[in-house]
Amino acid sequence: MIEKIDHKNAAVAEKIHAVFQVSYTVEAKLLKAVDFPPLKRSSIDFLLSDTEFYGFLNKKEVVGVIEIRRDSSRTHIQSLVVDPKYFRQGIAGKLITFVFSAFNSMTYTVGTGVENIPAIALYKKFGFMEIVQWNTDHGVRKVKLLKTNY
């Protein structure tokens, strides 16, 4: 089940933080990243965030989270994480599908590491196309993908 989760609640922010930590630890290894900013986010960062969070719940346990930043014409997937215990169960795809149905935007964007082949393949499966690559100051080459509804 997917529902909006209250990241302004300290206990919920802790749950979000926990899923981010286990998921981004896997991604950091995949990207061979030594310094990986997503792993530096604290529970307080989630409490103070102005983004929206939606969780995939399994028996009331948060096992996947999608973080959204949006305006009247664009929805940006800021983060998409799944607890590694739940990898390859379609949770990320369900979260992406949820975003498309919940937010009627002209464009959808997302970014990830160029070497995160599974994530890029997933986004492309949902109609995203690569638009730009760049090097970060923390040594990870990133890619931005775009999906339009024109």
N, C-alpha and C positions, 0 to 999 in steps of 0.2 A: 504494500500500500504506500502511495506517495502522498505526503501532506506537507504544508508549510510548517516549518519548525521555528520556534521562538528563540532565536539566537541571543535575545536580550535577557533571557533567563540563564543564570550562571550554571545551573546543572545541565541545561541543554547545550550551552556553549562548550562545556567540558566534553560532552558526547561528540559534538562536531569535531572538536580538537582531536579527540582520540582517533576518529576515523581518518581525519586528514593525516595524522602522524603515521599510521600503519600503511596507508595507501601511498603517500608521497615518499616513504622510505623505499618502497619497491620502485617507484618511478626514478628516484635519485640514483639508485643502482643501475637501472636500465640506461639512464643518460650518462652514467659515469660522472655524476656531479659531486664535487667535493663540498662546494658551498651552494646549498639549494634553498633559496628564500622561502618557499612554501613550508619547509620544515621549521622555520623560525617563527611562524605565527603562534601566538599564545592564545589561551582561552579568552584573555582580556581583549585581544584583537578581534575575536569573533563577537564579543559583547558590544564592542564599539563600532562594528562594521555598519555601513549604510547600504549594504547589499541585502538581497533576499536569499533565504536558504530553504530548500525543499529536501525532505528526507525520504528515503526508501526505508520503510520499517518492516522488520521481520519479527513478529511476535513482540512488538513494542520496542525492539532494539533497532537503533539507527545503524544500518549497514551500508548505506550509500547516501551521498549528499551532492546536490547540485547547487552552486552559488550563482546567482543571477544579478546582473546590473542591467537596467533597462530604462528606456525613455519612450517617447511616443512612437518612434519609428524603428527602434533597434533594440534587440535583446542580445546581450553579451553573456556567454557562459564563462564566468570568471574562474570557476573551478568545478571539476567533476571527479569525485572520489568514491571508491568502493572498497570496503574492507576486503583484503586479500582472501579471507576465508570464503568470500562470496563471489570471487572472480569467476568469469565464464558461465554465469547464470542469467545473463541478459539484463542485469540491473542497470548498467550504464545506458543501454539502449532504451530501456523503459523511462529513465529519467530524461533523456533527450526527447523522446516522443511526447512526454508530459509537457516539456517546455514548448514544443510546437503547438500543442493543443491549448495550452493555458495562455500563451502570449501571441497574439496575432500581430507580428512585426513584419515590416518590409524586409529587414535584414536580420540575420543571426550571425554572430561571430564567435570564434573560440581560438585559443592559442594553446600550443603544447610544444614540447621539445621535438626537434626534427628526428631524433632517434627513437621517439616513442611510436614505433611502427603500429602497434596494436591500436593506440588511440587514434592515430591518423586514419587508419583503415576504417575504424568505427565511424568517425565523422564523415568520411567520404561515402560510406554506405548510406548515410542519411542526407546526402546531397551537398555536403560542404565541398568547396573547392579551395585549393591553396592559392593565396594571393600574394604573400610576401614571406621572406625569411630574413632573419637578422641574428647577429651575435649579441649576447647579453654581457653585462660587465661581470657576471659571475661564471662565465665560461661555458654556458649552455647555448647552443644554436637553437633558435625557436622558429616556429612557423605559425602564421595566422591563416585561418580558414574562414570562408564566407559562404553563407547560403542566402539566396534572395528569394523573395516571393513576388516577383513582378509578373 
